[in-house]
Amino acid sequence: MHRPVRPRFVVRPAPPSDRAVSQATLRAVPAPVEVLHYTDPACPWAYSAEPFFRALEWRYGDRLAWRHVMIGLTEDYRVYEQRGYTIASQMTGYANFRRRFGMAFGAPPRERLVSSGRACRAVVAARRQGTELADALLRAFRFGWFTSNRLMDTDEAIAEVAGTVDGLDAAAVVALLDDPDVEAAYQSDRAEARAALEPAILQGKTARTDGPERFTAPSLVFRQGDRVLVAGGWQPLEAYDVCVANLLGGVERRATPTPAELIAAYPRGLTTEEVARVCTDGNDDVDRAAAEEALLALCGRGLATRTPLGDDALWRPVA
């Protein structure tokens, strides 16, 4: 996931025209909030929550410090077969997610089901080249999962998708998939994800599929010092937003952007639903049609590009 331009925030008591910041004002600035994001590239719930995360990134910028923890849902695709999943049921499920949440879906059916452990290891391996590149690879894997029929648990597909991430050495990522240190780091992620906290358990937002109680994707844990708020599993944007608001009182939230302002901060691209969500005031209902019209107008003026993505598109600023 490409990180947007990080806005700096002011504390409300400080007048905008006052360049001198007092020691009292400095002490009033809340510490950044660490956001632990428990996720998996194969989870359609996690994919469908991406517009919410773009909204949080835009609103709070560098006041949120994200860390993505790989759950590792499955190591062998045959586990899904044993649980009764089929290609047909998966395709039907994806169509339901598209209708409910608006992210890009759509591809011919795969020849078989796919496990996620190998791709999770690739994200961990990419961290050696920088967290931003690892985040971008995770996002590319999501698109590969839900808008293509690639077998995303094969090294060939991993290399192909990694090769679409500008700045990432895809060959180096694939070469490290069986590296002992990468394996240890991946198992550390899995263990952390399998230590679910009580609030998530209380809400029924955890699972016990392969050992200890684990977070389901996407789960967010917000930490600021000794204060911890848990939003287990998929939640509406309002739930995440109220967690941040409770921890970052006194910080000005960044104003709602125009589509042009938003995509300028995301040169790797955004889907229509992401633009619609972030460009909506507060947590009101989105107007996807209006967002798409605005994006098409930007393309017509030569200020944006549209790349087809499944049944939708990826919108980027013109370089």
Phi, psi and omega in degrees: 000125178285131180280134181287172172302126186272108179287147173269143186248150178252154175274139187305320182296343184275119179298138181302330183272356184268110182280339181275123180255120182284162177297325179296320179295317179301320180293336183280344182292120180295147176294150177303153178262126174280130178248110176269116186250107179270119192208175178206136184295342183268000186269118180291334174295316179297317179299319183288344178271357182304320178301326179294321181289325174297322179296317179296317179301315182293314186293322191243350172049231185283004173281350175246128178248105187275142170222121184265126182247124183280125180284318185071071187296317182214150176254344183218124184298338181292342174300319178296320177299319179295332179275359176097005178286148175224167175299319181296315180293326178294316180297319178296318178298317179298321178297322177294319177297320180298316181293322184283320193239345168088358177287162183290127173228178171116114176191159173299156180297146175286163178282343177200171174287166188227139175264165188248351186302320182294317179294323177298319177298323179296319177298317178297318179297323181293339178300334178297337179263001178125144183293327180295320179291323177296320178296320179294324177293318177303316179294319178297323176297321178300314178297320178298323181291317193253354178232012176217171176249025176297150173273092193288359176259010176259149180297329180295314180291321178299316179295320181295314180291318179299329179292347178274352182269109180302131177092349182265133175277096185295321181297322179294324178297312181296322181295338183263002185300330180251015179291134182301322180290322176295318179298318179296319179293322178295316179294330175295318175301312182300317180295320178297319179292337181262031173231057186300143180272155188304318181302323178291322178295317181300324180278358183072029183255027179232174180213156175232083185256337185209038180134227183297161178300126183240158170295145167267160181267139354265134173246136178243131173243120182260124181232133174218101186064234179265008178266130183225129174236137187242127172241089185283142177062191179293133177225156172291160180306323182303323182293314178295318184296321181289329175298313180296318181299325179290334182263337185244035176303138180095359179255138177281128177280141180296140183293155178301131183272167164278161176304322180295316178297321184291308184291337175297332180274353183231072182298342177281349173108153178226150175279168180299316182296323178296316178297315181300319182292312185290329183272012175260133179298134177055222180248031178292168175296143182278155173245086185297319181299318180294321179296317181295320178299318180295320180293319178296323177296321176297320177297318180297332179269003179076022183254353181210162176237152179238119177247122180304140180215104184056232178268014184225216182205161171249124184256130181229156173285153175286128184294000000 
